[in-house]
Structure formats: C-alpha cells, structure tokens
Amino acid sequence: MNVKILYLYPDFMNLYGDNGNVRILKKRLEDQGFDVEITSFTVTDYDLSFEGVDFVFMGSGYESNRNIVIKHFRHFKDSFIKAVEDGIPMLFTGNSYDILCTGITISEFEFMQGLGLFDVTFSEPPKKRYRGDVILELPDSKERYVGFVNRAGFPEDTGDLTCNVIKVIGDVPMTKDGVHVNNLYGFSLIGPMLLKNPSLADMFVEIICSRKGVQVKPVDYPHSLKSHVKTLKALLETVI
C-alpha cells in the first residue's frame, strides 16, 4: 500500500536538520509495510493538490525565505484549508507555523499577513533572536515535547496556542507555544522534532494507518525513546 508525503518548500524551509522529520516518518511508515512516496512543492510550482496526500510537512527557514513562502502559499489557502478540514495529518516546525497564523509584525512599518487559521500574531524585533532548549506540555494529556527554539519573533498573544512552556534554558520569551486543529500540529521546536519526540512520530503513524484502514504493527524504537527520556530528565534537572 502506498503512502504519499508532501514536503512543502524543502528548498526554502529546511534549517536545523528539519528534513530529518520526513526521513524519520518515512522509515516508520516503511516499518509498517507501506511504500512511501515523497513529493515536494515550492515557489516555482503553480498547482497545489492534496489529492492522495497522506502527510504534509514544512520545516523552519530563514525569515527572508519564510516571507517569500508566505506570499506564495497564500495563493493556495483555500485548498490548504480544505485539506486541514479533511483531516490530513500535518506537521509544521520552527517558524513555519507562523505562516498559519494571523500574521507577523516584521518591522515598525510592515505587517506580513498569514493564512489566518489561528488567532496568533508574531512580533519580530529588529536584530534580535531568541534561542534556548524548551519543554512543552500538552494541558490535557500532559505529554511533554522537547526541542530547541531559534526564532526571530515571539507571539504577541496566546489565544490559539495549545502547549504550555514549562521550562526554558535560554532567552525564549514564551509561556505558550504550538497550534493544533484536526490532525494539523505546529510547534516552534526544531531539531528534528520527530527524532526527539518519538510519541509524536507514533501518533502520526497511528493517524495515517487509521486513515488507510490498517492496524498499526508494534515496532519498538528504544534508542529514540531513551534519547527523549534522557533529554527531558536533563532539562528538568538543569538549574537556571
């Protein structure tokens, strides 16, 4: 059975090893017995179809690249929103999920309009970056995600943000992060995220298998789990 992964703007939005998220998910889906096809979409493309797509990914990029991507991706807002409503699983990491929100104040004189799926506005002070190791926690399940944040902006409001920031080792000025609707998830964490957080990779595999009508095969990834547990423990024990 075939699974199709759509990688959005891999030539523009691929910093910090974020393409590893695609490789990790591909391996896990192959372990489930799927034939995995990876297709890409970028600024030179003029037709975006989600027909037959089983997973969508966009990684982090330079702010200048992200701004180019926003302007291009806005042309496909309707088809993208339809794909979100249809429940296609998606992951946006780093500053790519900014694109899904209300917009970004990129200077005193310029506001970059986003897709408006989430009521969050970002502000990017000139010549300032925020960096640090961060632990996020989902309020309902108490699931914790670890990763690194390196971004130029921070959310001015937290209305639609879903995760609580419970630990920062660095200067990241956020108390909440991440967005979620249907099977779309977005986080500021980079690294790649699916390597550092195997439960998130498990979740996407389960969603894809369910949508394909097949049962998930039990496959263990002890090294990834051990790495997550060790990293989480080290961050929690670090005295700030």
QUILIN-V692423 format. One record per helix or strand of 2 or more residues. SS is the DSSP state (@ for helix, = for strand). FROM is the first residue (numbers start at 1). TO is the last residue. If there is no record, write none. Layout:
ss->SS from->FROM to->TO
ss->SS from->FROM to->TO
This chain:
ss->= from->2 to->8
ss->@ from->20 to->31
ss->= from->35 to->41
ss->= from->55 to->58
ss->@ from->63 to->85
ss->= from->89 to->93
ss->@ from->94 to->100
ss->= from->101 to->107
ss->= from->110 to->113
ss->= from->118 to->123
ss->= from->130 to->138
ss->= from->144 to->151
ss->= from->154 to->155
ss->= from->163 to->170
ss->= from->176 to->177
ss->= from->179 to->181
ss->= from->184 to->187
ss->@ from->193 to->196
ss->@ from->198 to->212
ss->@ from->222 to->237
